[in-house]
């Protein structure tokens, strides 16, 4: 059963190792772990505060070529805009440690979002990596979809083609959009798990 499937994500970027504390065991069909983080404007956000709304979690690193693929093409900003317009909460999370490639402060995060006309609900700073480790986030992007009851319904890649080539986007299955559409129509998510791809999350340890 899906509720018994455990997913251990593997980064697809060649030569990119993942280090950190013991992996969290997030499970499809079970409650998504609660957390509280501060956004780029200093506002606090708790996952539990969004109960009753669909929530997307997106792990981000502005310097990652795979992230650049999906932002420069407009793929992720377009998905954000469409989802937020339908009442979905989209939380972009950066777990890069200070001094590591990809780390941002609030001003950096805002500049990145402005550059690509991105419109998530919030850009959250997870500099100590606690939330990233809680979710076993391995890559940027690494995506999670949570239903209105706080149950994790999807985790994995943004789409089905693991490349940094923008030309692959139209050919790929967009897993996050698909999951949201299925949940909004009351159907089960047809692809609840996929293999994420991208750059390794640059944790402190």
ChimeraX attribute file (.defattr): number of C-alpha atoms within 10 A of each C-alpha:
attribute: neighborCount
match mode: 1-to-1
recipient: residues
	/A:1	6
	/A:2	12
	/A:3	11
	/A:4	10
	/A:5	13
	/A:6	12
	/A:7	16
	/A:8	18
	/A:9	20
	/A:10	17
	/A:11	23
	/A:12	18
	/A:13	19
	/A:14	9
	/A:15	9
	/A:16	14
	/A:17	14
	/A:18	16
	/A:19	15
	/A:20	16
	/A:21	13
	/A:22	9
	/A:23	16
	/A:24	15
	/A:25	14
	/A:26	20
	/A:27	23
	/A:28	24
	/A:29	19
	/A:30	15
	/A:31	15
	/A:32	22
	/A:33	17
	/A:34	13
	/A:35	13
	/A:36	14
	/A:37	19
	/A:38	17
	/A:39	23
	/A:40	18
	/A:41	14
	/A:42	11
	/A:43	10
	/A:44	12
	/A:45	16
	/A:46	12
	/A:47	18
	/A:48	14
	/A:49	11
	/A:50	15
	/A:51	15
	/A:52	12
	/A:53	15
	/A:54	23
	/A:55	26
	/A:56	25
	/A:57	21
	/A:58	26
	/A:59	23
	/A:60	28
	/A:61	28
	/A:62	19
	/A:63	14
	/A:64	20
	/A:65	18
	/A:66	23
	/A:67	22
	/A:68	20
	/A:69	19
	/A:70	21
	/A:71	21
	/A:72	15
	/A:73	16
	/A:74	16
	/A:75	16
	/A:76	23
	/A:77	19
	/A:78	16
	/A:79	18
	/A:80	23
	/A:81	17
	/A:82	14
	/A:83	23
	/A:84	18
	/A:85	10
	/A:86	11
	/A:87	12
	/A:88	23
	/A:89	22
	/A:90	22
	/A:91	22
	/A:92	23
	/A:93	27
	/A:94	31
	/A:95	28
	/A:96	25
	/A:97	20
	/A:98	15
	/A:99	10
	/A:100	12
	/A:101	15
	/A:102	20
	/A:103	23
	/A:104	24
	/A:105	15
	/A:106	16
	/A:107	11
	/A:108	13
	/A:109	25
	/A:110	17
	/A:111	12
	/A:112	17
	/A:113	17
	/A:114	11
	/A:115	11
	/A:116	16
	/A:117	15
	/A:118	19
	/A:119	21
	/A:120	22
	/A:121	19
	/A:122	20
	/A:123	25
	/A:124	27
	/A:125	24
	/A:126	21
	/A:127	21
	/A:128	16
	/A:129	23
	/A:130	16
	/A:131	21
	/A:132	23
	/A:133	20
	/A:134	18
	/A:135	20
	/A:136	22
	/A:137	30
	/A:138	30
	/A:139	31
	/A:140	31
	/A:141	31
	/A:142	28
	/A:143	23
	/A:144	25
	/A:145	28
	/A:146	28
	/A:147	23
	/A:148	15
	/A:149	14
	/A:150	22
	/A:151	19
	/A:152	23
	/A:153	26
	/A:154	25
	/A:155	30
	/A:156	27
	/A:157	26
	/A:158	27
	/A:159	24
	/A:160	18
	/A:161	18
	/A:162	18
	/A:163	17
	/A:164	18
	/A:165	14
	/A:166	16
	/A:167	11
	/A:168	14
	/A:169	19
	/A:170	10
	/A:171	10
	/A:172	13
	/A:173	13
	/A:174	17
	/A:175	24
	/A:176	27
	/A:177	17
	/A:178	15
	/A:179	24
	/A:180	23
	/A:181	15
	/A:182	14
	/A:183	19
	/A:184	14
	/A:185	9
	/A:186	9
	/A:187	11
	/A:188	13
	/A:189	18
	/A:190	13
	/A:191	14
	/A:192	20
	/A:193	22
	/A:194	18
	/A:195	19
	/A:196	26
	/A:197	26
	/A:198	27
	/A:199	27
	/A:200	25
	/A:201	34
	/A:202	27
	/A:203	26
	/A:204	16
	/A:205	10
